[in-house]
Structures are given as C-alpha cells and as structure tokens.
Amino acid sequence: MFTNLKVNTYEMALVYKDGALERVLPKGEYWIWKRKVELCNMATPFLPSMDLDLLLMHEDLAAKLDVIEVKDNEIAIQMKNGNFQRVLTPGRYAYWKSVISYTYKTINLSDVEISEFISRKVLQRIELRGFVQTNVVESYEKGMLYIDGKYEKTLDSGIYNYWKGDKTVTMIKADLRKQQMEISGQELLTKDKAAVRVNFYSSYQVSDIVKAMVDTKDHSKQFYILMQLGLREYVGKYTLDELLANKDSASQYVTTYAKAKAHDMGVEVLSCGIRDVILPGDVREIMNQVLVAEKRAQANVIMRREETASTRSLLNTAKLMEDNDMLYKLKEMEYVEKIAENIQTISLSGGGDLVGQLKNIFGTAKAK
C-alpha cells in the first residue's frame, strides 16, 4: 500500500524500514510503500526518536548534520549571527546544515578564568548563571583569590567572573578604609596601685592584605589585644597623679609600642590616645577634697596679699596727710561727701559755729 508523502521547504523526511533508517528525503513529493516516516523541521535542533549514534551510521544523514560533542566538565555556547542562543551541557547534539549557521564556543570548566571573547552581558544570561560565579570587589577593598584552597593572587576593585567546575573558587576581601577601635572600661593599676578605668581609642588601616588575611587569624581581634597590652604597660609606669598629668603622652607611647607588632600583622597604627580616666568613688571624693583645700589656700593667699596692699596704701595716705594740711582738707571733704550721700535730714540747734557743728556731726574735726 502506497502513501503519498509531501516534504516541504526546510523539512527533511527520514524513512524507516524494520526499525532502521533507510533513506533521507529532501523537499519534494513521494510515494512510500509501507514505511515509517518521520518529518524533521530543519530550523530546529535535530531530535531523533532513536539513538543518535545509530542514525549517524547512515552516511547520507551524517552528511546533512553538524554534530557537536560536549564532554564531561565542559559546556558549549551556541551563537547565531554573533548572538547568544543556548548552552549545551555534556552530551551529543545535532543540527541541520545549510539552513541556519551556528557557531560554537566550547568551554572547559576546569579552566577557572573566563576568556575575554564572552561578554559580561552573555554571562548574565539566566542559562549561564548556574555555571558562573561572580565576585564584586568594592572600590575600598582588595580581594584575595583562592583556587582549591590555594592562594593565587590579589585583586583590585572590580567585578570578577569565574567558571563553576571541578575546582573550588573562593575570594576573601579586606576593607582598606581607616577604622576606629574603642577600648572601653579597661580596669588598670597605676604604679602606686590605684585602680582606674580607662577609655582608649585607636584608628588603624590594613596596609598588607596578605599579612592581615593570610598570615594573621582575625587581625582586628589581635590588634585589639595588642593595644590593650600597650595601654596596660603605659598606665603601669606612672602613679595616679603622673598619669593624670601625662595623659596626652599615651598616644606616642602606645604607638611606639604597637607599631612594629602591628606591621607584622599587616596593620598600620594611625592614631591613638586616652579618652577618659575614671577614678573609683572614694578616690574621686578624696581628689575633690584636695582640690577644694588647694583652692581655699589659694584664696587665702590672695586675700592676705590684698589686705597687705590695702594697709600699705592707707599708711602711705596717712603720712601724706600728716605732712600736708591741704591734702587733709581734701580728704576731709571727700569723706563728708560720701557720708552726706547716705543722710536724708540734718538738724542744727542754736547759733555758733555752723561749720564746727557739721564737723562734729560727721566726725571729721581734726584733733588739736
């Protein structure tokens, strides 16, 4: 029994006999006798109904197909007219020739670095996300690249993409900005065994990323301990009074103490200093009493000095008035004026010497 078969443009007919491929028919019209026929669209990937390897044994079909083999730990990127089409995972693929021209880029995922021919836009395609690892190093950071746990290189700021394959890619990033560290409420003993609490600050910056991130475990914690020890040594060198008097010299001392050790950790000490010295309650009360006593003593000294100056001035004035009657009269009138300012009413009785009575009232008569 014959069957009419019409093969359209961009189609290909596979004719099977007893389960095996017998013929490959291009565009045209055919009469087929008791055969199984499979029509294939040549604009789409060739998806056979049986094993591809068996079909490729037919030379006519093999000549019409492009076969792409993707091995384990590989992927292939299919491009059409320079544009991304799809990702081919490990396996064997076939596409019809002469209809659509494809190009392929085979990628070995064991090669961690991504070649320049693949643009960042292509790498952002959803089909590739499962095969690409993206790391971002900010402008204030530096990154350290590890492959299978082994340090490879230091990376500047930027966006870095790596293939996900049989190798483990890890990136450690270090912050290179200036950082502030507060050391608060440190209980320390001075040279004279006075217990004080000190609030201390320090600013630092990572100067060597390899030393800080590889050679040193948790460099910020170790730097904190280093500054603690430097502060403890500084406070222990002074009595309480000396510590309070020389508080500003802590910066230079602790910086000198910590500089070399911090350099070995890949850290640079920028500045440090004592913010506060907090005394215990009983010591603070005693210090306040001492301060009050000192201020009272200073006030007494000033008062005695002013009294002495005043007495000396009075003595000099008295000597001048004793030798100069006119000066005495002027001084007498000055006192009368001052007294008169505070008197509302003056009553005089009888006659006699009016001026003499006023002198007696104001007590300014000169003793004979």
Contacts in CASP RR format, 6 or more apart in sequence:
PFRMAT RR
TARGET T0000
AUTHOR 0000-0000-0000
METHOD contacts of the structure
MODEL  1
MFTNLKVNTYEMALVYKDGALERVLPKGEYWIWKRKVELCNMATPFLPSM
DLDLLLMHEDLAAKLDVIEVKDNEIAIQMKNGNFQRVLTPGRYAYWKSVI
SYTYKTINLSDVEISEFISRKVLQRIELRGFVQTNVVESYEKGMLYIDGK
YEKTLDSGIYNYWKGDKTVTMIKADLRKQQMEISGQELLTKDKAAVRVNF
YSSYQVSDIVKAMVDTKDHSKQFYILMQLGLREYVGKYTLDELLANKDSA
SQYVTTYAKAKAHDMGVEVLSCGIRDVILPGDVREIMNQVLVAEKRAQAN
VIMRREETASTRSLLNTAKLMEDNDMLYKLKEMEYVEKIAENIQTISLSG
GGDLVGQLKNIFGTAKAK
1 33 0 8 1.000
1 34 0 8 1.000
2 31 0 8 1.000
2 32 0 8 1.000
2 33 0 8 1.000
3 31 0 8 1.000
3 32 0 8 1.000
3 33 0 8 1.000
3 35 0 8 1.000
3 37 0 8 1.000
4 29 0 8 1.000
4 30 0 8 1.000
4 31 0 8 1.000
4 32 0 8 1.000
5 13 0 8 1.000
5 25 0 8 1.000
5 29 0 8 1.000
5 30 0 8 1.000
5 31 0 8 1.000
5 32 0 8 1.000
5 37 0 8 1.000
6 28 0 8 1.000
6 29 0 8 1.000
6 30 0 8 1.000
7 13 0 8 1.000
7 25 0 8 1.000
7 26 0 8 1.000
7 27 0 8 1.000
7 28 0 8 1.000
7 29 0 8 1.000
7 30 0 8 1.000
7 39 0 8 1.000
8 27 0 8 1.000
9 27 0 8 1.000
10 27 0 8 1.000
10 41 0 8 1.000
10 42 0 8 1.000
10 43 0 8 1.000
10 99 0 8 1.000
11 27 0 8 1.000
11 39 0 8 1.000
11 40 0 8 1.000
11 41 0 8 1.000
11 42 0 8 1.000
12 24 0 8 1.000
12 25 0 8 1.000
12 26 0 8 1.000
12 39 0 8 1.000
12 40 0 8 1.000
12 42 0 8 1.000
12 64 0 8 1.000
12 96 0 8 1.000
13 24 0 8 1.000
13 25 0 8 1.000
13 26 0 8 1.000
13 30 0 8 1.000
13 37 0 8 1.000
13 38 0 8 1.000
13 39 0 8 1.000
13 40 0 8 1.000
14 21 0 8 1.000
14 23 0 8 1.000
14 24 0 8 1.000
14 25 0 8 1.000
14 37 0 8 1.000
14 38 0 8 1.000
14 39 0 8 1.000
14 40 0 8 1.000
14 48 0 8 1.000
14 55 0 8 1.000
14 61 0 8 1.000
15 21 0 8 1.000
15 22 0 8 1.000
15 23 0 8 1.000
15 24 0 8 1.000
15 25 0 8 1.000
15 32 0 8 1.000
15 35 0 8 1.000
15 36 0 8 1.000
15 37 0 8 1.000
16 22 0 8 1.000
16 35 0 8 1.000
16 36 0 8 1.000
16 37 0 8 1.000
16 38 0 8 1.000
17 35 0 8 1.000
17 36 0 8 1.000
19 36 0 8 1.000
19 50 0 8 1.000
21 54 0 8 1.000
21 55 0 8 1.000
21 58 0 8 1.000
21 61 0 8 1.000
22 35 0 8 1.000
23 60 0 8 1.000
24 58 0 8 1.000
24 60 0 8 1.000
24 61 0 8 1.000
24 64 0 8 1.000
38 49 0 8 1.000
40 46 0 8 1.000
40 96 0 8 1.000
42 96 0 8 1.000
42 99 0 8 1.000
43 96 0 8 1.000
43 99 0 8 1.000
43 100 0 8 1.000
45 93 0 8 1.000
45 94 0 8 1.000
45 95 0 8 1.000
46 65 0 8 1.000
46 94 0 8 1.000
46 95 0 8 1.000
46 96 0 8 1.000
48 55 0 8 1.000
48 94 0 8 1.000
52 67 0 8 1.000
52 92 0 8 1.000
52 94 0 8 1.000
53 92 0 8 1.000
55 61 0 8 1.000
56 62 0 8 1.000
56 65 0 8 1.000
56 67 0 8 1.000
56 94 0 8 1.000
64 96 0 8 1.000
64 97 0 8 1.000
65 94 0 8 1.000
65 95 0 8 1.000
65 96 0 8 1.000
65 97 0 8 1.000
66 94 0 8 1.000
66 95 0 8 1.000
66 96 0 8 1.000
66 97 0 8 1.000
66 102 0 8 1.000
67 92 0 8 1.000
67 93 0 8 1.000
67 94 0 8 1.000
68 76 0 8 1.000
68 88 0 8 1.000
68 92 0 8 1.000
68 93 0 8 1.000
68 94 0 8 1.000
68 95 0 8 1.000
68 104 0 8 1.000
69 91 0 8 1.000
69 92 0 8 1.000
69 93 0 8 1.000
70 76 0 8 1.000
70 88 0 8 1.000
70 89 0 8 1.000
70 90 0 8 1.000
70 91 0 8 1.000
70 92 0 8 1.000
70 93 0 8 1.000
70 106 0 8 1.000
71 90 0 8 1.000
71 91 0 8 1.000
72 90 0 8 1.000
73 90 0 8 1.000
73 108 0 8 1.000
73 109 0 8 1.000
73 110 0 8 1.000
73 165 0 8 1.000
73 166 0 8 1.000
74 90 0 8 1.000
74 106 0 8 1.000
74 107 0 8 1.000
74 108 0 8 1.000
74 109 0 8 1.000
75 87 0 8 1.000
75 88 0 8 1.000
75 89 0 8 1.000
75 90 0 8 1.000
75 106 0 8 1.000
75 107 0 8 1.000
75 109 0 8 1.000
75 131 0 8 1.000
76 87 0 8 1.000
76 88 0 8 1.000
76 104 0 8 1.000
76 105 0 8 1.000
76 106 0 8 1.000
76 107 0 8 1.000
77 84 0 8 1.000
77 86 0 8 1.000
77 87 0 8 1.000
77 88 0 8 1.000
77 104 0 8 1.000
77 105 0 8 1.000
77 107 0 8 1.000
77 118 0 8 1.000
77 122 0 8 1.000
77 128 0 8 1.000
78 84 0 8 1.000
78 85 0 8 1.000
78 86 0 8 1.000
78 87 0 8 1.000
78 88 0 8 1.000
78 102 0 8 1.000
78 103 0 8 1.000
78 104 0 8 1.000
79 85 0 8 1.000
79 102 0 8 1.000
79 103 0 8 1.000
79 104 0 8 1.000
79 105 0 8 1.000
80 100 0 8 1.000
80 101 0 8 1.000
80 102 0 8 1.000
80 103 0 8 1.000
81 101 0 8 1.000
82 103 0 8 1.000
84 122 0 8 1.000
84 125 0 8 1.000
85 102 0 8 1.000
86 127 0 8 1.000
87 127 0 8 1.000
87 128 0 8 1.000
87 131 0 8 1.000
88 104 0 8 1.000
95 102 0 8 1.000
105 117 0 8 1.000
105 118 0 8 1.000
107 115 0 8 1.000
107 163 0 8 1.000
109 131 0 8 1.000
109 163 0 8 1.000
109 164 0 8 1.000
109 165 0 8 1.000
109 166 0 8 1.000
110 165 0 8 1.000
110 166 0 8 1.000
110 167 0 8 1.000
111 163 0 8 1.000
112 147 0 8 1.000
112 162 0 8 1.000
112 163 0 8 1.000
112 165 0 8 1.000
112 167 0 8 1.000
112 169 0 8 1.000
113 162 0 8 1.000
113 163 0 8 1.000
114 123 0 8 1.000
114 132 0 8 1.000
114 161 0 8 1.000
114 162 0 8 1.000
114 163 0 8 1.000
120 159 0 8 1.000
120 161 0 8 1.000
122 128 0 8 1.000
123 132 0 8 1.000
123 134 0 8 1.000
123 161 0 8 1.000
130 164 0 8 1.000
131 163 0 8 1.000
131 164 0 8 1.000
131 165 0 8 1.000
132 161 0 8 1.000
132 162 0 8 1.000
132 163 0 8 1.000
132 164 0 8 1.000
133 161 0 8 1.000
133 162 0 8 1.000
133 163 0 8 1.000
133 164 0 8 1.000
133 169 0 8 1.000
134 159 0 8 1.000
134 160 0 8 1.000
134 161 0 8 1.000
135 159 0 8 1.000
135 160 0 8 1.000
135 161 0 8 1.000
135 162 0 8 1.000
135 171 0 8 1.000
136 158 0 8 1.000
136 159 0 8 1.000
136 160 0 8 1.000
137 143 0 8 1.000
137 155 0 8 1.000
137 156 0 8 1.000
137 157 0 8 1.000
137 158 0 8 1.000
137 159 0 8 1.000
137 160 0 8 1.000
137 171 0 8 1.000
137 173 0 8 1.000
138 157 0 8 1.000
138 173 0 8 1.000
139 157 0 8 1.000
140 157 0 8 1.000
140 175 0 8 1.000
140 176 0 8 1.000
140 177 0 8 1.000
141 157 0 8 1.000
141 173 0 8 1.000
141 174 0 8 1.000
141 175 0 8 1.000
141 176 0 8 1.000
142 154 0 8 1.000
142 155 0 8 1.000
142 156 0 8 1.000
142 157 0 8 1.000
142 173 0 8 1.000
142 174 0 8 1.000
142 176 0 8 1.000
142 209 0 8 1.000
143 154 0 8 1.000
143 155 0 8 1.000
143 156 0 8 1.000
143 171 0 8 1.000
143 172 0 8 1.000
143 173 0 8 1.000
143 174 0 8 1.000
143 209 0 8 1.000
144 151 0 8 1.000
144 153 0 8 1.000
144 154 0 8 1.000
144 155 0 8 1.000
144 171 0 8 1.000
144 172 0 8 1.000
144 173 0 8 1.000
144 174 0 8 1.000
144 209 0 8 1.000
144 210 0 8 1.000
144 213 0 8 1.000
144 214 0 8 1.000
145 151 0 8 1.000
145 152 0 8 1.000
145 153 0 8 1.000
145 154 0 8 1.000
145 155 0 8 1.000
145 160 0 8 1.000
145 169 0 8 1.000
145 170 0 8 1.000
145 171 0 8 1.000
146 152 0 8 1.000
146 169 0 8 1.000
146 170 0 8 1.000
146 171 0 8 1.000
146 172 0 8 1.000
147 167 0 8 1.000
147 168 0 8 1.000
147 169 0 8 1.000
147 170 0 8 1.000
148 167 0 8 1.000
148 168 0 8 1.000
149 168 0 8 1.000
149 170 0 8 1.000
151 210 0 8 1.000
151 214 0 8 1.000
154 209 0 8 1.000
154 210 0 8 1.000
155 171 0 8 1.000
160 171 0 8 1.000
162 169 0 8 1.000
172 213 0 8 1.000
174 206 0 8 1.000
174 209 0 8 1.000
174 212 0 8 1.000
174 213 0 8 1.000
175 206 0 8 1.000
176 205 0 8 1.000
176 206 0 8 1.000
176 209 0 8 1.000
177 205 0 8 1.000
178 203 0 8 1.000
178 204 0 8 1.000
178 205 0 8 1.000
178 270 0 8 1.000
179 203 0 8 1.000
179 204 0 8 1.000
179 205 0 8 1.000
179 220 0 8 1.000
180 201 0 8 1.000
180 202 0 8 1.000
180 203 0 8 1.000
181 201 0 8 1.000
181 202 0 8 1.000
181 203 0 8 1.000
181 204 0 8 1.000
181 220 0 8 1.000
181 223 0 8 1.000
181 224 0 8 1.000
181 227 0 8 1.000
182 199 0 8 1.000
182 200 0 8 1.000
182 201 0 8 1.000
183 198 0 8 1.000
183 199 0 8 1.000
183 200 0 8 1.000
183 201 0 8 1.000
183 202 0 8 1.000
183 224 0 8 1.000
183 227 0 8 1.000
183 228 0 8 1.000
183 231 0 8 1.000
184 199 0 8 1.000
184 200 0 8 1.000
185 197 0 8 1.000
185 198 0 8 1.000
185 199 0 8 1.000
185 278 0 8 1.000
186 197 0 8 1.000
186 198 0 8 1.000
186 199 0 8 1.000
186 200 0 8 1.000
186 228 0 8 1.000
186 231 0 8 1.000
186 232 0 8 1.000
187 195 0 8 1.000
187 196 0 8 1.000
187 197 0 8 1.000
188 195 0 8 1.000
188 196 0 8 1.000
188 197 0 8 1.000
188 198 0 8 1.000
188 231 0 8 1.000
188 232 0 8 1.000
188 235 0 8 1.000
188 236 0 8 1.000
189 195 0 8 1.000
189 196 0 8 1.000
189 235 0 8 1.000
189 236 0 8 1.000
190 196 0 8 1.000
190 235 0 8 1.000
190 236 0 8 1.000
190 238 0 8 1.000
190 239 0 8 1.000
190 240 0 8 1.000
190 242 0 8 1.000
190 243 0 8 1.000
191 236 0 8 1.000
191 237 0 8 1.000
191 238 0 8 1.000
191 239 0 8 1.000
191 242 0 8 1.000
192 239 0 8 1.000
192 240 0 8 1.000
194 239 0 8 1.000
194 240 0 8 1.000
194 279 0 8 1.000
194 283 0 8 1.000
195 280 0 8 1.000
196 235 0 8 1.000
196 240 0 8 1.000
196 243 0 8 1.000
196 277 0 8 1.000
196 278 0 8 1.000
196 279 0 8 1.000
196 280 0 8 1.000
197 277 0 8 1.000
197 278 0 8 1.000
198 231 0 8 1.000
198 235 0 8 1.000
198 274 0 8 1.000
198 276 0 8 1.000
198 277 0 8 1.000
198 278 0 8 1.000
199 274 0 8 1.000
199 275 0 8 1.000
199 276 0 8 1.000
199 278 0 8 1.000
200 227 0 8 1.000
200 231 0 8 1.000
200 250 0 8 1.000
200 254 0 8 1.000
200 272 0 8 1.000
200 273 0 8 1.000
200 274 0 8 1.000
200 275 0 8 1.000
201 272 0 8 1.000
201 273 0 8 1.000
201 275 0 8 1.000
202 223 0 8 1.000
202 227 0 8 1.000
202 254 0 8 1.000
202 269 0 8 1.000
202 271 0 8 1.000
202 272 0 8 1.000
202 273 0 8 1.000
203 270 0 8 1.000
203 271 0 8 1.000
203 272 0 8 1.000
204 223 0 8 1.000
204 262 0 8 1.000
204 267 0 8 1.000
204 268 0 8 1.000
204 269 0 8 1.000
204 270 0 8 1.000
205 267 0 8 1.000
205 268 0 8 1.000
205 270 0 8 1.000
206 212 0 8 1.000
206 219 0 8 1.000
206 266 0 8 1.000
206 267 0 8 1.000
206 268 0 8 1.000
207 263 0 8 1.000
207 266 0 8 1.000
207 267 0 8 1.000
207 268 0 8 1.000
208 266 0 8 1.000
209 266 0 8 1.000
211 264 0 8 1.000
211 265 0 8 1.000
211 266 0 8 1.000
212 219 0 8 1.000
212 265 0 8 1.000
212 266 0 8 1.000
212 267 0 8 1.000
213 219 0 8 1.000
215 265 0 8 1.000
215 266 0 8 1.000
216 222 0 8 1.000
216 265 0 8 1.000
216 266 0 8 1.000
219 265 0 8 1.000
219 266 0 8 1.000
219 267 0 8 1.000
222 265 0 8 1.000
223 262 0 8 1.000
223 265 0 8 1.000
223 267 0 8 1.000
226 258 0 8 1.000
226 261 0 8 1.000
226 262 0 8 1.000
226 265 0 8 1.000
227 254 0 8 1.000
227 258 0 8 1.000
227 272 0 8 1.000
229 257 0 8 1.000
230 253 0 8 1.000
230 254 0 8 1.000
230 257 0 8 1.000
230 258 0 8 1.000
231 250 0 8 1.000
231 254 0 8 1.000
231 274 0 8 1.000
233 257 0 8 1.000
234 250 0 8 1.000
234 253 0 8 1.000
234 254 0 8 1.000
234 257 0 8 1.000
235 243 0 8 1.000
238 246 0 8 1.000
240 279 0 8 1.000
240 283 0 8 1.000
243 277 0 8 1.000
244 277 0 8 1.000
247 274 0 8 1.000
247 277 0 8 1.000
248 274 0 8 1.000
250 272 0 8 1.000
250 273 0 8 1.000
250 274 0 8 1.000
251 271 0 8 1.000
251 272 0 8 1.000
251 273 0 8 1.000
254 272 0 8 1.000
254 273 0 8 1.000
255 269 0 8 1.000
255 271 0 8 1.000
255 272 0 8 1.000
258 269 0 8 1.000
258 272 0 8 1.000
259 269 0 8 1.000
262 268 0 8 1.000
262 269 0 8 1.000
279 287 0 8 1.000
317 331 0 8 1.000
320 327 0 8 1.000
321 327 0 8 1.000
321 328 0 8 1.000
321 331 0 8 1.000
322 328 0 8 1.000
328 366 0 8 1.000
332 364 0 8 1.000
332 366 0 8 1.000
335 362 0 8 1.000
335 364 0 8 1.000
336 358 0 8 1.000
336 362 0 8 1.000
336 364 0 8 1.000
339 362 0 8 1.000
340 362 0 8 1.000
346 358 0 8 1.000
346 361 0 8 1.000
348 354 0 8 1.000
348 357 0 8 1.000
356 365 0 8 1.000
359 365 0 8 1.000
END
